[in-house]
């Protein structure tokens, strides 16, 4: 088991959301507004969402862009199974899903990608996995292709860092599944607030 696999929460279901800023048309718009030439989406192109979760964004984009070839990659096989079920039920022929690590994607049979996206992945993975991402992008990005990386940053959130640390430490001491441990840890924070802990003032 890899470090990334060990960090997966197997007992908490991931949300299935659509993220419009991963759309090739939006990425092209941002690139062109900043003076960069962007790959065409008028004819055949290829796109890959690394850390695609349940694949909702990949599926919607594939369904609305029949000229594109869309790939989604996620380490959690439950996410990929969900995406494959929806793909099958909806008859979406131009999407492929991979239950693989980013390192494993290096040797997969894949096209050069005109668009590569990572939404909410980069800031959560350990340094080795970031190195794998860098290698994958270097190997798989087509000449002139675009990469979109979103990540969580501290500015604007630093004031709640003590709560995050306390919540994690409290949850680690509790018993039960992940949701139960987090619920108990949250109740502990609520009790601290009721008792007038200085942070909450």
N, C-alpha and C positions, 0 to 999 in steps of 0.2 A: 504494500500500500504506500502510495506517495504521500508527501506532506499535504498536498492539495486535497487528496482524497480523504485524509484524516480530518480535514477541516469541514467537510461536507456535513450538513445537518440532515440526516436521513429521515428524521421524524417530523420535519416541518416542511410543508408543501410550499414551493416557490410560487409567486404570483405569475399570472400570464397576462402581460401588458403589451401594448403596441407603443413603440417609441418612434415618433415621426422624424426626429432628427437623424435617424439612421438611414433614411431613404436616400437613394442615389441622387434624386433630383435636388434634395436639400443640400447634400454634400457638394454637388456641382455649383449650386447657387453661392454657397459660402466661399468656395474656392475662387469662383469668378469675381465675386465682390472684392476679393483680396488680391486680384491680379494674377491668378494662377489658371493655367489651362486645365480643363477637367475632361475626363473620359466621356465619350458620347454614350447616351443610353437609347439612342434612336434605333440602333441595330443590336446585334448580339453583344452582351457583356456578362461578366461574372462578378458575383459579390459573395462575401463571407462574413458571417457574424460570429465572432469568437466569444464564447460564453453566452450562447443564445438563450439560455434558460429553457422555457417550454416552447420556444420557436415561434411565438405568435407574430413578432415583427417580421421574421423571415418568411412566414407563410403568407401574411398579408401582402408583402412586397412582391413575392413570387406570383401570387394570384393577380396582382395589378400590373405586373411587368412581364408578360409572356415571352418577351424577347430576351429576358435575362436568365441566367443560371444562378440559382441561389443555394448557398451552403450554410448550414448552422452547425456549430460545434459546441458541445457541453460535456463536462466530465460526469455529470449525473445521468445514468442510463434511464432513470424515470422520466426526466425531462425529454430526452430523445424519444422514448416510447410514446409519450403524450403527443409530441410534434408529428411523429409518423402516423399515429391514429387519425389526427386531424387532417393531415395531408391526404391520407387514403380516403377518408370520408368526403373531403372536398374535391377530390380528383385533381389535385395540384401536381402536375407532372414535372415542373422545373425547379423543384426544391429537393435537396438531399441533406440528411442529418447524420452527424457523426458523434457517437458516444466515445470520445477520445480525449486524451490530454492534449495540450498544445504541442508538447514534445512529439507525441505520436502523429500529429497532423503533418509533421515535417516529412514523413515518409509515405503519407497517404497519396493515392492517385487523385490529384486535384488539378484544375486549370490554373493559369495565372489569374489573379483576381484584380479587377479594376477598382473595386471598393472593398476595404476591410474595415470592420467596425468592432469596437470593444466598449460596450456600455456597462459602467459600474463594475468592471473587472480589475483593471490595472491597479487600483489602490488597495485591493483586498488580497492580492496574491503575494506569496513570499518572493524574495529576490531571484531564486532559481527559476521560478515560473515566469517572472518578467524577462529573464534572459531567454527562455524558450519562446516567449512572444516576440521578442526582438528578432530572433533567428527565423521564426516563421514568417514574419513580415518581410524580412530581407529576401527570403527564398520565394515567397508566393506572390508578392505584390508585382503586378505587371508594370512595365515602364510607363511612367506618367499616371500611375494609379493613385488613389487617395486613401488615406487611413484616418479614421475618426476615433479618438480615444477620449472617453469621458472618465473622470476619476473624482473621488471624494477628497476634498482638501479641508484643512483645519481652519483657515481664515473664515470668520463668521460663525464657527461652531466651537471654537476653543473654550468658550465659557461653560459648555456642557461636558467637556472631557472628563472632569472629576466624576460626574454622574455615570458616564459610560464605564469608567474603570470600576466604580463601586458596584454597578449593576452586574458587570461580568464576574467580578470576584464573588459577589453574593450568590449569583446563579450557580457558580462552580461548586459552592458548598452545599447546595440543595440536592434533594433526591427527586426522582421522577423523570419524565421525558423533558425535552427541551422547553416546550410550551409551559409545562408545570413549573420547571425551575425558574424560568423568567417571570412567571406570574408571582411566585413566592418572593423573588428578589425585588420585584416592583412594589409588592406590599411592604417590604422592609423599608424601601425608600419613602413610601407614603407615611409610614410610622415615624421616620426621622423628621419628615416635614411637619407632621402634627405636633411633635415634641419640641419644635422650634430650633432645629439644627440651623446654624448660622448661614450655611450655603443658601438655604431656601428663602432667607430674608431678602 
